[in-house]
């Protein structure tokens, strides 16, 4: 899936307020159940958690 630069910009514009609001905050993530069944879904969840950490969210 190729994403164009304008599409990336649109996503970032929509995400920026949330990034600013939650950066530096502690967020608890419940991980289990159906999210653990599929390896593909597990990888996706882990990538999302890493991204949260990279933007400054303190993930527990």
PDB file of N, CA, C, O and CB in Angstrom:
ATOM      1  N   UNK A   1       0.843  -1.182   0.000  1.00  0.00           N
ATOM      2  CA  UNK A   1       0.000   0.000   0.000  1.00  0.00           C
ATOM      3  C   UNK A   1       0.888   1.245   0.000  1.00  0.00           C
ATOM      4  O   UNK A   1       1.590   1.520   0.974  1.00  0.00           O
ATOM      5  CB  UNK A   1      -0.959  -0.002   1.224  1.00  0.00           C
ATOM      6  N   UNK A   2       0.849   1.974  -1.077  1.00  0.00           N
ATOM      7  CA  UNK A   2       1.621   3.207  -1.183  1.00  0.00           C
ATOM      8  C   UNK A   2       0.749   4.385  -0.782  1.00  0.00           C
ATOM      9  O   UNK A   2      -0.397   4.506  -1.215  1.00  0.00           O
ATOM     10  CB  UNK A   2       2.171   3.397  -2.615  1.00  0.00           C
ATOM     11  N   UNK A   3       1.307   5.241   0.044  1.00  0.00           N
ATOM     12  CA  UNK A   3       0.595   6.426   0.504  1.00  0.00           C
ATOM     13  C   UNK A   3       1.283   7.644  -0.092  1.00  0.00           C
ATOM     14  O   UNK A   3       2.505   7.776  -0.025  1.00  0.00           O
ATOM     15  CB  UNK A   3       0.555   6.503   2.068  1.00  0.00           C
ATOM     16  N   UNK A   4       0.489   8.527  -0.672  1.00  0.00           N
ATOM     17  CA  UNK A   4       1.055   9.734  -1.268  1.00  0.00           C
ATOM     18  C   UNK A   4       1.384  10.753  -0.178  1.00  0.00           C
ATOM     19  O   UNK A   4       0.873  10.669   0.939  1.00  0.00           O
ATOM     20  CB  UNK A   4       0.078  10.342  -2.300  1.00  0.00           C
ATOM     21  N   UNK A   5       2.228  11.701  -0.511  1.00  0.00           N
ATOM     22  CA  UNK A   5       2.578  12.746   0.456  1.00  0.00           C
ATOM     23  C   UNK A   5       1.367  13.552   0.918  1.00  0.00           C
ATOM     24  O   UNK A   5       1.260  13.842   2.110  1.00  0.00           O
ATOM     25  CB  UNK A   5       3.604  13.681  -0.147  1.00  0.00           C
ATOM     26  N   UNK A   6       0.445  13.927   0.015  1.00  0.00           N
ATOM     27  CA  UNK A   6      -0.750  14.631   0.496  1.00  0.00           C
ATOM     28  C   UNK A   6      -1.586  13.790   1.468  1.00  0.00           C
ATOM     29  O   UNK A   6      -2.166  14.328   2.412  1.00  0.00           O
ATOM     30  CB  UNK A   6      -1.612  15.042  -0.685  1.00  0.00           C
ATOM     31  N   UNK A   7      -1.647  12.479   1.241  1.00  0.00           N
ATOM     32  CA  UNK A   7      -2.377  11.606   2.165  1.00  0.00           C
ATOM     33  C   UNK A   7      -1.683  11.563   3.523  1.00  0.00           C
ATOM     34  O   UNK A   7      -2.345  11.592   4.561  1.00  0.00           O
ATOM     35  CB  UNK A   7      -2.498  10.182   1.585  1.00  0.00           C
ATOM     36  N   UNK A   8      -0.357  11.493   3.520  1.00  0.00           N
ATOM     37  CA  UNK A   8       0.396  11.507   4.779  1.00  0.00           C
ATOM     38  C   UNK A   8       0.147  12.804   5.535  1.00  0.00           C
ATOM     39  O   UNK A   8      -0.066  12.799   6.747  1.00  0.00           O
ATOM     40  CB  UNK A   8       1.904  11.328   4.515  1.00  0.00           C
ATOM     41  N   UNK A   9       0.175  13.906   4.811  1.00  0.00           N
ATOM     42  CA  UNK A   9      -0.050  15.212   5.437  1.00  0.00           C
ATOM     43  C   UNK A   9      -1.437  15.280   6.059  1.00  0.00           C
ATOM     44  O   UNK A   9      -1.599  15.803   7.162  1.00  0.00           O
ATOM     45  CB  UNK A   9       0.124  16.340   4.409  1.00  0.00           C
ATOM     46  N   UNK A  10      -2.432  14.758   5.363  1.00  0.00           N
ATOM     47  CA  UNK A  10      -3.808  14.767   5.880  1.00  0.00           C
ATOM     48  C   UNK A  10      -3.906  13.967   7.176  1.00  0.00           C
ATOM     49  O   UNK A  10      -4.546  14.406   8.131  1.00  0.00           O
ATOM     50  CB  UNK A  10      -4.784  14.195   4.832  1.00  0.00           C
ATOM     51  N   UNK A  11      -3.277  12.803   7.209  1.00  0.00           N
ATOM     52  CA  UNK A  11      -3.284  11.970   8.414  1.00  0.00           C
ATOM     53  C   UNK A  11      -2.614  12.704   9.569  1.00  0.00           C
ATOM     54  O   UNK A  11      -3.133  12.713  10.686  1.00  0.00           O
ATOM     55  CB  UNK A  11      -2.575  10.624   8.153  1.00  0.00           C
ATOM     56  N   UNK A  12      -1.470  13.316   9.307  1.00  0.00           N
ATOM     57  CA  UNK A  12      -0.749  14.035  10.360  1.00  0.00           C
ATOM     58  C   UNK A  12      -1.532  15.234  10.875  1.00  0.00           C
ATOM     59  O   UNK A  12      -1.528  15.505  12.076  1.00  0.00           O
ATOM     60  CB  UNK A  12       0.602  14.492   9.849  1.00  0.00           C
ATOM     61  N   UNK A  13      -2.200  15.950   9.984  1.00  0.00           N
ATOM     62  CA  UNK A  13      -3.011  17.100  10.402  1.00  0.00           C
ATOM     63  C   UNK A  13      -4.118  16.644  11.348  1.00  0.00           C
ATOM     64  O   UNK A  13      -4.399  17.315  12.342  1.00  0.00           O
ATOM     65  CB  UNK A  13      -3.618  17.821   9.172  1.00  0.00           C
ATOM     66  N   UNK A  14      -4.742  15.518  11.048  1.00  0.00           N
ATOM     67  CA  UNK A  14      -5.810  15.000  11.914  1.00  0.00           C
ATOM     68  C   UNK A  14      -5.254  14.440  13.219  1.00  0.00           C
ATOM     69  O   UNK A  14      -5.912  14.526  14.256  1.00  0.00           O
ATOM     70  CB  UNK A  14      -6.606  13.915  11.184  1.00  0.00           C
ATOM     71  N   UNK A  15      -4.064  13.874  13.183  1.00  0.00           N
ATOM     72  CA  UNK A  15      -3.487  13.240  14.375  1.00  0.00           C
ATOM     73  C   UNK A  15      -2.807  14.229  15.314  1.00  0.00           C
ATOM     74  O   UNK A  15      -2.707  13.964  16.512  1.00  0.00           O
ATOM     75  CB  UNK A  15      -2.493  12.190  13.960  1.00  0.00           C
ATOM     76  N   UNK A  16      -2.342  15.351  14.802  1.00  0.00           N
ATOM     77  CA  UNK A  16      -1.548  16.283  15.602  1.00  0.00           C
ATOM     78  C   UNK A  16      -2.215  16.731  16.903  1.00  0.00           C
ATOM     79  O   UNK A  16      -1.539  16.753  17.931  1.00  0.00           O
ATOM     80  CB  UNK A  16      -1.233  17.485  14.784  1.00  0.00           C
ATOM     81  N   UNK A  17      -3.492  17.085  16.918  1.00  0.00           N
ATOM     82  CA  UNK A  17      -4.097  17.486  18.194  1.00  0.00           C
ATOM     83  C   UNK A  17      -4.043  16.377  19.249  1.00  0.00           C
ATOM     84  O   UNK A  17      -3.849  16.654  20.433  1.00  0.00           O
ATOM     85  CB  UNK A  17      -5.542  17.901  17.970  1.00  0.00           C
ATOM     86  N   UNK A  18      -4.212  15.135  18.824  1.00  0.00           N
ATOM     87  CA  UNK A  18      -4.161  14.012  19.759  1.00  0.00           C
ATOM     88  C   UNK A  18      -2.736  13.760  20.227  1.00  0.00           C
ATOM     89  O   UNK A  18      -2.506  13.452  21.396  1.00  0.00           O
ATOM     90  CB  UNK A  18      -4.733  12.746  19.111  1.00  0.00           C
ATOM     91  N   UNK A  19      -1.788  13.890  19.322  1.00  0.00           N
ATOM     92  CA  UNK A  19      -0.379  13.736  19.692  1.00  0.00           C
ATOM     93  C   UNK A  19      -0.011  14.774  20.740  1.00  0.00           C
ATOM     94  O   UNK A  19       0.644  14.458  21.733  1.00  0.00           O
ATOM     95  CB  UNK A  19       0.541  13.866  18.450  1.00  0.00           C
ATOM     96  N   UNK A  20      -0.433  16.015  20.517  1.00  0.00           N
ATOM     97  CA  UNK A  20      -0.136  17.084  21.471  1.00  0.00           C
ATOM     98  C   UNK A  20      -0.829  16.849  22.810  1.00  0.00           C
ATOM     99  O   UNK A  20      -0.251  17.117  23.863  1.00  0.00           O
ATOM    100  CB  UNK A  20      -0.557  18.436  20.898  1.00  0.00           C
ATOM    101  N   UNK A  21      -2.055  16.352  22.774  1.00  0.00           N
ATOM    102  CA  UNK A  21      -2.810  16.137  24.012  1.00  0.00           C
ATOM    103  C   UNK A  21      -2.232  15.004  24.859  1.00  0.00           C
ATOM    104  O   UNK A  21      -2.179  15.114  26.083  1.00  0.00           O
ATOM    105  CB  UNK A  21      -4.262  15.840  23.687  1.00  0.00           C
ATOM    106  N   UNK A  22      -1.802  13.921  24.219  1.00  0.00           N
ATOM    107  CA  UNK A  22      -1.384  12.736  24.963  1.00  0.00           C
ATOM    108  C   UNK A  22       0.123  12.596  25.138  1.00  0.00           C
ATOM    109  O   UNK A  22       0.570  11.728  25.888  1.00  0.00           O
ATOM    110  CB  UNK A  22      -1.902  11.528  24.285  1.00  0.00           C
ATOM    111  N   UNK A  23       0.907  13.416  24.474  1.00  0.00           N
ATOM    112  CA  UNK A  23       2.356  13.352  24.645  1.00  0.00           C
ATOM    113  C   UNK A  23       2.712  13.674  26.096  1.00  0.00           C
ATOM    114  O   UNK A  23       2.275  14.685  26.646  1.00  0.00           O
ATOM    115  CB  UNK A  23       3.072  14.331  23.672  1.00  0.00           C
ATOM    116  N   UNK A  24       3.507  12.803  26.699  1.00  0.00           N
ATOM    117  CA  UNK A  24       3.904  12.974  28.093  1.00  0.00           C
ATOM    118  C   UNK A  24       2.931  12.381  29.098  1.00  0.00           C
ATOM    119  O   UNK A  24       3.214  12.359  30.295  1.00  0.00           O
ATOM    120  CB  UNK A  24       4.074  14.415  28.381  1.00  0.00           C
ATOM    121  N   UNK A  25       1.787  11.898  28.624  1.00  0.00           N
ATOM    122  CA  UNK A  25       0.781  11.308  29.511  1.00  0.00           C
ATOM    123  C   UNK A  25       0.990   9.795  29.606  1.00  0.00           C
ATOM    124  O   UNK A  25       1.579   9.178  28.719  1.00  0.00           O
ATOM    125  CB  UNK A  25      -0.652  11.628  29.006  1.00  0.00           C
ATOM    126  N   UNK A  26       0.496   9.217  30.695  1.00  0.00           N
ATOM    127  CA  UNK A  26       0.543   7.766  30.881  1.00  0.00           C
ATOM    128  C   UNK A  26      -0.749   7.175  30.331  1.00  0.00           C
ATOM    129  O   UNK A  26      -1.842   7.639  30.655  1.00  0.00           O
ATOM    130  CB  UNK A  26       0.738   7.387  32.393  1.00  0.00           C
ATOM    131  N   UNK A  27      -0.614   6.151  29.500  1.00  0.00           N
ATOM    132  CA  UNK A  27      -1.763   5.478  28.906  1.00  0.00           C
ATOM    133  C   UNK A  27      -1.646   3.988  29.201  1.00  0.00           C
ATOM    134  O   UNK A  27      -0.616   3.370  28.931  1.00  0.00           O
ATOM    135  CB  UNK A  27      -1.846   5.745  27.365  1.00  0.00           C
ATOM    136  N   UNK A  28      -2.710   3.418  29.756  1.00  0.00           N
ATOM    137  CA  UNK A  28      -2.738   1.982  30.050  1.00  0.00           C
ATOM    138  C   UNK A  28      -3.422   1.277  28.885  1.00  0.00           C
ATOM    139  O   UNK A  28      -4.524   1.648  28.482  1.00  0.00           O
ATOM    140  CB  UNK A  28      -3.479   1.684  31.407  1.00  0.00           C
ATOM    141  N   UNK A  29      -2.762   0.263  28.351  1.00  0.00           N
ATOM    142  CA  UNK A  29      -3.325  -0.512  27.249  1.00  0.00           C
ATOM    143  C   UNK A  29      -3.596  -1.926  27.730  1.00  0.00           C
ATOM    144  O   UNK A  29      -2.693  -2.618  28.201  1.00  0.00           O
ATOM    145  CB  UNK A  29      -2.373  -0.519  26.021  1.00  0.00           C
ATOM    146  N   UNK A  30      -4.855  -2.352  27.607  1.00  0.00           N
ATOM    147  CA  UNK A  30      -5.203  -3.742  27.918  1.00  0.00           C
ATOM    148  C   UNK A  30      -4.994  -4.538  26.632  1.00  0.00           C
ATOM    149  O   UNK A  30      -5.609  -4.259  25.603  1.00  0.00           O
ATOM    150  CB  UNK A  30      -6.700  -3.878  28.460  1.00  0.00           C
ATOM    151  N   UNK A  31      -4.129  -5.516  26.714  1.00  0.00           N
ATOM    152  CA  UNK A  31      -3.822  -6.329  25.537  1.00  0.00           C
ATOM    153  C   UNK A  31      -4.129  -7.779  25.856  1.00  0.00           C
ATOM    154  O   UNK A  31      -3.599  -8.332  26.819  1.00  0.00           O
ATOM    155  CB  UNK A  31      -2.338  -6.161  25.101  1.00  0.00           C
ATOM    156  N   UNK A  32      -4.968  -8.385  25.065  1.00  0.00           N
ATOM    157  CA  UNK A  32      -5.309  -9.786  25.285  1.00  0.00           C
ATOM    158  C   UNK A  32      -6.473 -10.182  24.404  1.00  0.00           C
ATOM    159  O   UNK A  32      -6.874  -9.442  23.506  1.00  0.00           O
ATOM    160  CB  UNK A  32      -5.643 -10.043  26.757  1.00  0.00           C
ATOM    161  N   UNK A  33      -7.003 -11.345  24.669  1.00  0.00           N
ATOM    162  CA  UNK A  33      -8.169 -11.822  23.928  1.00  0.00           C
ATOM    163  C   UNK A  33      -7.890 -11.999  22.452  1.00  0.00           C
ATOM    164  O   UNK A  33      -6.881 -12.583  22.059  1.00  0.00           O
ATOM    165  CB  UNK A  33      -9.315 -10.874  24.107  1.00  0.00           C
ATOM    166  N   UNK A  34      -8.808 -11.480  21.635  1.00  0.00           N
ATOM    167  CA  UNK A  34      -8.712 -11.649  20.187  1.00  0.00           C
ATOM    168  C   UNK A  34      -7.460 -11.015  19.590  1.00  0.00           C
ATOM    169  O   UNK A  34      -6.979 -11.458  18.547  1.00  0.00           O
ATOM    170  CB  UNK A  34      -9.928 -11.064  19.529  1.00  0.00           C
ATOM    171  N   UNK A  35      -6.935  -9.995  20.234  1.00  0.00           N
ATOM    172  CA  UNK A  35      -5.733  -9.333  19.709  1.00  0.00           C
ATOM    173  C   UNK A  35      -4.520 -10.247  19.757  1.00  0.00           C
ATOM    174  O   UNK A  35      -3.527  -9.991  19.076  1.00  0.00           O
ATOM    175  CB  UNK A  35      -5.444  -8.059  20.492  1.00  0.00           C
ATOM    176  N   UNK A  36      -4.585 -11.301  20.545  1.00  0.00           N
ATOM    177  CA  UNK A  36      -3.443 -12.212  20.671  1.00  0.00           C
ATOM    178  C   UNK A  36      -3.555 -13.428  19.759  1.00  0.00           C
ATOM    179  O   UNK A  36      -2.602 -14.197  19.637  1.00  0.00           O
ATOM    180  CB  UNK A  36      -3.307 -12.670  22.104  1.00  0.00           C
ATOM    181  N   UNK A  37      -4.691 -13.610  19.125  1.00  0.00           N
ATOM    182  CA  UNK A  37      -4.918 -14.815  18.325  1.00  0.00           C
ATOM    183  C   UNK A  37      -4.150 -14.776  17.005  1.00  0.00           C
ATOM    184  O   UNK A  37      -3.502 -15.754  16.631  1.00  0.00           O
ATOM    185  CB  UNK A  37      -6.407 -14.988  18.050  1.00  0.00           C
ATOM    186  N   UNK A  38      -4.221 -13.670  16.316  1.00  0.00           N
ATOM    187  CA  UNK A  38      -3.609 -13.541  14.998  1.00  0.00           C
ATOM    188  C   UNK A  38      -2.218 -12.913  15.103  1.00  0.00           C
ATOM    189  O   UNK A  38      -2.043 -11.879  15.747  1.00  0.00           O
ATOM    190  CB  UNK A  38      -4.503 -12.700  14.073  1.00  0.00           C
ATOM    191  N   UNK A  39      -1.238 -13.543  14.470  1.00  0.00           N
ATOM    192  CA  UNK A  39       0.122 -12.988  14.467  1.00  0.00           C
ATOM    193  C   UNK A  39       0.147 -11.638  13.754  1.00  0.00           C
ATOM    194  O   UNK A  39       0.871 -10.730  14.164  1.00  0.00           O
ATOM    195  CB  UNK A  39       1.110 -13.967  13.789  1.00  0.00           C
ATOM    196  N   UNK A  40      -0.640 -11.507  12.691  1.00  0.00           N
ATOM    197  CA  UNK A  40      -0.696 -10.249  11.942  1.00  0.00           C
ATOM    198  C   UNK A  40      -1.272  -9.135  12.820  1.00  0.00           C
ATOM    199  O   UNK A  40      -0.755  -8.018  12.827  1.00  0.00           O
ATOM    200  CB  UNK A  40      -1.546 -10.417  10.655  1.00  0.00           C
ATOM    201  N   UNK A  41      -2.327  -9.435  13.549  1.00  0.00           N
ATOM    202  CA  UNK A  41      -2.932  -8.441  14.436  1.00  0.00           C
ATOM    203  C   UNK A  41      -1.991  -8.100  15.584  1.00  0.00           C
ATOM    204  O   UNK A  41      -1.886  -6.940  15.981  1.00  0.00           O
ATOM    205  CB  UNK A  41      -4.273  -8.952  14.985  1.00  0.00           C
ATOM    206  N   UNK A  42      -1.305  -9.111  16.117  1.00  0.00           N
ATOM    207  CA  UNK A  42      -0.339  -8.882  17.195  1.00  0.00           C
ATOM    208  C   UNK A  42       0.760  -7.926  16.731  1.00  0.00           C
ATOM    209  O   UNK A  42       1.120  -6.997  17.455  1.00  0.00           O
ATOM    210  CB  UNK A  42       0.277 -10.219  17.666  1.00  0.00           C
ATOM    211  N   UNK A  43       1.289  -8.147  15.537  1.00  0.00           N
ATOM    212  CA  UNK A  43       2.325  -7.263  14.989  1.00  0.00           C
ATOM    213  C   UNK A  43       1.806  -5.836  14.827  1.00  0.00           C
ATOM    214  O   UNK A  43       2.518  -4.872  15.108  1.00  0.00           O
ATOM    215  CB  UNK A  43       2.823  -7.795  13.636  1.00  0.00           C
ATOM    216  N   UNK A  44       0.572  -5.713  14.374  1.00  0.00           N
ATOM    217  CA  UNK A  44      -0.025  -4.396  14.186  1.00  0.00           C
ATOM    218  C   UNK A  44      -0.171  -3.656  15.514  1.00  0.00           C
ATOM    219  O   UNK A  44       0.130  -2.466  15.603  1.00  0.00           O
ATOM    220  CB  UNK A  44      -1.386  -4.527  13.506  1.00  0.00           C
ATOM    221  N   UNK A  45      -0.629  -4.358  16.538  1.00  0.00           N
ATOM    222  CA  UNK A  45      -0.783  -3.757  17.867  1.00  0.00           C
ATOM    223  C   UNK A  45       0.578  -3.326  18.407  1.00  0.00           C
ATOM    224  O   UNK A  45       0.704  -2.233  18.960  1.00  0.00           O
ATOM    225  CB  UNK A  45      -1.460  -4.752  18.845  1.00  0.00           C
ATOM    226  N   UNK A  46       1.579  -4.157  18.256  1.00  0.00           N
ATOM    227  CA  UNK A  46       2.910  -3.823  18.760  1.00  0.00           C
ATOM    228  C   UNK A  46       3.496  -2.613  18.026  1.00  0.00           C
ATOM    229  O   UNK A  46       4.143  -1.769  18.646  1.00  0.00           O
ATOM    230  CB  UNK A  46       3.848  -5.028  18.619  1.00  0.00           C
ATOM    231  N   UNK A  47       3.273  -2.524  16.712  1.00  0.00           N
ATOM    232  CA  UNK A  47       3.741  -1.352  15.957  1.00  0.00           C
ATOM    233  C   UNK A  47       3.051  -0.084  16.454  1.00  0.00           C
ATOM    234  O   UNK A  47       3.683   0.965  16.578  1.00  0.00           O
ATOM    235  CB  UNK A  47       3.482  -1.539  14.444  1.00  0.00           C
ATOM    236  N   UNK A  48       1.757  -0.185  16.738  1.00  0.00           N
ATOM    237  CA  UNK A  48       1.019   0.975  17.252  1.00  0.00           C
ATOM    238  C   UNK A  48       1.543   1.401  18.619  1.00  0.00           C
ATOM    239  O   UNK A  48       1.647   2.595  18.899  1.00  0.00           O
ATOM    240  CB  UNK A  48      -0.479   0.659  17.342  1.00  0.00           C
ATOM    241  N   UNK A  49       1.874   0.436  19.468  1.00  0.00           N
ATOM    242  CA  UNK A  49       2.408   0.752  20.794  1.00  0.00           C
ATOM    243  C   UNK A  49       3.778   1.416  20.672  1.00  0.00           C
ATOM    244  O   UNK A  49       4.075   2.364  21.400  1.00  0.00           O
ATOM    245  CB  UNK A  49       2.507  -0.525  21.657  1.00  0.00           C
ATOM    246  N   UNK A  50       4.602   0.929  19.767  1.00  0.00           N
ATOM    247  CA  UNK A  50       5.915   1.551  19.537  1.00  0.00           C
ATOM    248  C   UNK A  50       5.730   2.981  19.041  1.00  0.00           C
ATOM    249  O   UNK A  50       6.431   3.886  19.494  1.00  0.00           O
ATOM    250  CB  UNK A  50       6.749   0.727  18.513  1.00  0.00           C
ATOM    251  N   UNK A  51       4.800   3.195  18.123  1.00  0.00           N
ATOM    252  CA  UNK A  51       4.537   4.543  17.620  1.00  0.00           C
ATOM    253  C   UNK A  51       4.101   5.472  18.751  1.00  0.00           C
ATOM    254  O   UNK A  51       4.574   6.606  18.839  1.00  0.00           O
ATOM    255  CB  UNK A  51       3.461   4.504  16.523  1.00  0.00           C
ATOM    256  N   UNK A  52       3.207   5.001  19.612  1.00  0.00           N
ATOM    257  CA  UNK A  52       2.778   5.815  20.754  1.00  0.00           C
ATOM    258  C   UNK A  52       3.973   6.218  21.607  1.00  0.00           C
ATOM    259  O   UNK A  52       4.087   7.367  22.034  1.00  0.00           O
ATOM    260  CB  UNK A  52       1.751   5.051  21.610  1.00  0.00           C
ATOM    261  N   UNK A  53       4.848   5.272  21.846  1.00  0.00           N
ATOM    262  CA  UNK A  53       6.043   5.546  22.642  1.00  0.00           C
ATOM    263  C   UNK A  53       6.942   6.576  21.951  1.00  0.00           C
ATOM    264  O   UNK A  53       7.494   7.458  22.608  1.00  0.00           O
ATOM    265  CB  UNK A  53       6.824   4.245  22.895  1.00  0.00           C
ATOM    266  N   UNK A  54       7.088   6.466  20.646  1.00  0.00           N
ATOM    267  CA  UNK A  54       7.943   7.387  19.892  1.00  0.00           C
ATOM    268  C   UNK A  54       7.416   8.821  19.896  1.00  0.00           C
ATOM    269  O   UNK A  54       8.197   9.769  19.807  1.00  0.00           O
ATOM    270  CB  UNK A  54       8.081   6.906  18.464  1.00  0.00           C
ATOM    271  N   UNK A  55       6.096   8.984  20.000  1.00  0.00           N
ATOM    272  CA  UNK A  55       5.538  10.340  20.017  1.00  0.00           C
ATOM    273  C   UNK A  55       5.397  10.877  21.436  1.00  0.00           C
ATOM    274  O   UNK A  55       4.826  11.947  21.646  1.00  0.00           O
ATOM    275  CB  UNK A  55       4.182  10.359  19.323  1.00  0.00           C
ATOM    276  N   UNK A  56       5.919  10.130  22.413  1.00  0.00           N
ATOM    277  CA  UNK A  56       5.975  10.653  23.771  1.00  0.00           C
ATOM    278  C   UNK A  56       4.920  10.153  24.723  1.00  0.00           C
ATOM    279  O   UNK A  56       4.862  10.606  25.866  1.00  0.00           O
ATOM    280  CB  UNK A  56       5.893  12.087  23.723  1.00  0.00           C
ATOM    281  N   UNK A  57       4.078   9.229  24.287  1.00  0.00           N
ATOM    282  CA  UNK A  57       3.070   8.654  25.176  1.00  0.00           C
ATOM    283  C   UNK A  57       3.748   7.595  26.033  1.00  0.00           C
ATOM    284  O   UNK A  57       4.478   6.746  25.521  1.00  0.00           O
ATOM    285  CB  UNK A  57       1.870   8.047  24.368  1.00  0.00           C
ATOM    286  N   UNK A  58       3.506   7.649  27.332  1.00  0.00           N
ATOM    287  CA  UNK A  58       4.092   6.672  28.256  1.00  0.00           C
ATOM    288  C   UNK A  58       3.129   5.494  28.372  1.00  0.00           C
ATOM    289  O   UNK A  58       2.115   5.570  29.064  1.00  0.00           O
ATOM    290  CB  UNK A  58       4.378   7.312  29.669  1.00  0.00           C
ATOM    291  N   UNK A  59       3.462   4.414  27.687  1.00  0.00           N
ATOM    292  CA  UNK A  59       2.580   3.251  27.602  1.00  0.00           C
ATOM    293  C   UNK A  59       2.846   2.293  28.749  1.00  0.00           C
ATOM    294  O   UNK A  59       3.990   1.937  29.032  1.00  0.00           O
ATOM    295  CB  UNK A  59       2.760   2.532  26.262  1.00  0.00           C
ATOM    296  N   UNK A  60       1.757   1.878  29.410  1.00  0.00           N
ATOM    297  CA  UNK A  60       1.839   0.886  30.491  1.00  0.00           C
ATOM    298  C   UNK A  60       1.055  -0.324  30.042  1.00  0.00           C
ATOM    299  O   UNK A  60       0.967  -1.309  30.776  1.00  0.00           O
ATOM    300  CB  UNK A  60       1.288   1.449  31.859  1.00  0.00           C
TER     301      UNK A  60
END
